[in-house]
Amino acid sequence: MFRQLRILLLLLVLATVAVGAWRERARATDWQGSLQVAVYPIAADDSAITRDYIASLTDGHFEDIETWIEGEARSYGVATLRPVDITLARRVDNLPPAAPPTRSGIDVVRWSLALRYWAWRNDQDHRPKPQVKLYVIFHDPARVGSVPHSLGLEKGLIGVVHAYASRVQAAQNNVVIAHELLHTLGASDKYDPASNLPLYPIGYAEPQRRPLHPQSHAEIMAGRTPLSIAEALMPESVFDTVIGAATAAEIRLTQPPP
């Protein structure tokens, strides 16, 4: 009986969260005004490089994402000026819950609830009030060969992004941030997780191009520019990427307001 009661309570919590998330996402993707996005920097280590890099951040570090999304939205008929407004929040001094070791349903659900609770506990009353919260964890590039996989709660309006504390890699950091931002709005990955290669045709910026390879741009949710059937490269900046038709439909760019 007690076990059944716990399951019932969990289902009620999940239902409440799901309804709330659906309402928030519907407002976030109506594209009738500026979507307010806050970036919360977090240090992954105690490196002075990381600390100084975070201290140097300003809103301007993310302007390329705003400009890129405005251009992509306009290509789908959305005339809203600055459809995304990104501001820098104060540094968060503790790490979010670790990502689940597997993508099994129950592990993801538990992590999702833990992340939402953690985000609530770390609410800073940032202004303007964010509709989307992106927690960007910066790593000293001298200490790591690669950073952990970034995660965005699909339709959850919260993302956890791993990035490098390096001016040289700032533009590529913005590619990852943009990718996770669109995840929070409902966009799905469009690459093969086994090979990391873009899926054809939904993971290609120009699926009708002939010859098909090499592509000149990456589809943002595929994350890489296909050079051949077996080779793809990380784009240098968001301006080397596009929002493909499938992604646009998922985030409702193809349904602009009348």
N, C-alpha and C positions, 0 to 999 in steps of 0.2 A: 504493500500500500504506500509506504513512504517513498519507494523508488518511483512508483507511478505518479505520485504527487510532484516529485522533483522534475520528472519529464514534462509534466503538464505546465509547471511554472516556467521551465526553460522554453517550451513552445510559445507560451504567452509573451515572454520577453522577446523572443525572436520575431513574433508577429508584430509586436509594437515597434520594434526597431525597423522591421521591413517596411511597414506603412509609413513611418516617419521618413525613412530614407527615400522612399518613392516620391513623397511629397516634395522633399528638399531637392531631389534630382530634377523633378518636373519644373520647379522654379528656376533651377540652375541652367537648364537647357532650353528655356523659352527664347533666349537670345534677343530679348527686348530691352535689355540694359546691360551694364557692365557686370560681369561675373566677378565677384570679389574673392581674390585668392591671396592667402597669406603664406609666406615661406618662413618656417621656423628653423633656424640653423641649430645644429647640434654637433658638438665635437665628438668624434669617434675615439679619440685618443688624447693623451696629455701633451702632445707635441706643440712646441711654440709656433711651428709653421701653421698648424691647424688653427691655433688660437688667434694668430695675427691675421690669417686669411678671413676668418669669420668676422673679426673686428673691422675689416676693410669693406665688408659687403654693404651695398646700398640698394635701394629700389632699382637703380639703373642697371644693375647686373642682370635683370630679368626683362628688360625692355624688348629685347629681340623676340622673346616668346610672345609678348603682347602684339608687336608689329606683325609677326608671322601669322598668328591666329586671325588678326583682323583681315589680312590679305586672303587667307584661305576661306574665311567665312564669306567674304565678299564674292569669291568665285562661286559660291553656292547661293547667292542672292540675298544674303543677310547684310543689310545696310547699316547696322548699328555701329556707331563709332566706338572704338576700343571695347570690343565685346568681352575682353578679359582685362582686369586691372589687378596687377600683382604688386603686393607691398611686402616689405621685409618686417617680420615681427622680431621681438626680443629673443635672444638665445635661450634655448631650453637646456637645462643642465643635467638631465637624466635621459637615458636611452629608452626608446619605446620597447614594448614586448617583442621578444625575438620571434622571427617568422617561423611558422610550423615546419618541422622537418619533412613532412609530406604534404601533398595537396589533397589528402582525403577530406571528405566532407566535414566530419566532426572536428578535425584539427583546425581547419580553416574557420569554422564557426566559432570555436573557442578563441582563436587568435583575434578574429574580427571583434568579438565582444570585449576582449581584453584591451585591444587597441583603442576602441571607442571610449572605454572607461579611462584609460591612460590619457587620452586626448582631453577628456573632460577635466581630469585632475590637473592638467597642465594648461588649462585655459587662462590666457593672459588679459582678457578683456581688450584684445587688439582692436584698433579702429583704423579704417572702417571694418565693421564686423565681417569676418570672412565667411563665405559660403563653402569654400574649399580650403582645407588645411593641408599643407604639404610640409612634412617634417624631413628636412634635408640633412643627412648625416655626412659630415665632411671628414675625409681620411687624409692623413699625410701621405702623399704618393711615394715618399722614400721608405715608408714602413709597410706598404702593401703592394703586392704584385697586381692584384685585382680586387675590386670591391664586391661585397655581397649583392645579390640580386635585389633590385628595387621592387616594391609592391605598392599597387594602388587598389584600394577597395572599389571594385566595380560597383557603381551606383551607390558608393558609400561616402563620397566627398572627403575622404582622408587618404593621404598617400605617404609612404615612407620611401625616401629616395636616398641612395648611397652615391656620393660624389667625391671628387678629388679636390683637396684644398690647394688648387693651383690655378693661377691666372692663365697659364697656357692651355689648360683643359676646361676653362670656363664655358666656352662655346659648346663643347660636347656635353658638359654637365647640363646645359639648357635643353639639349635634345632629350636627355633622360627625364628631366623635370617635365617637359612638355608631354612626353609619352605617358608618364604616370598621372599627370593632370587629366589627360583624356581618359585614362582608365577610370578615374573617379567619376567621370561623367557617363560611363557606360560603354566605352570602347573596349573591344577585346583584342588580344594579341593576334597578330597575323603572320606568325612565323612558326616553323616546325621546332618544337622544344628539343627534339633529339639532335638536330643539326644547326639550329639557330638561323637557318636559311628562310628567306621570305616565301610565303605560300603563294602559288600562282592560282588565280589571277588577283585575289583580294589583297595580297601583300606586295603588289607591284604598283609603282606610281603611274606607269604607262603600260598597262597590260596589252594594249593594242599595238604597241610599237613594233615595227618590223625593220631590221631584225630585232628580236626581243631583247637581246643582250648586246652591249652593256646598257643598263638603265642609267639615266643621268641623275635621278633623284631617288630617295627612299620613301616608301610609304611609312608614315610616322609610327604606326603600330606594328609594322614589320621590323623597324629599327635598323635595317641595313639596306644598302644599295646593291642590288644584284648586278654583278659583273659578268657572270656566266651561270650555267645551271648548277655549278658546285662552288661558287665563290661569291661572297658579298662583303662589303666594307661598311664600317660605322660611318655615318655622315659627319662632316666637320662642324656643321651648324644646323639650326632649325631651318635655315633658308635653303638647305639641300634636301629638304623633305617636303612632302605634301600630305594632306588629309585625303585619303582615297574615298571613293564613293561608298564603300561598305562602312567605313569608320564614320563618315559624315551622316549616314543614316542612323547609326547607333547613337550618336550624340545630338541628333535631330537638326543638324545643319541643313538637311534637305527639306525641312518643314519650317521655313522662315515664317514669322508672323505676317499677317496680311497688311 
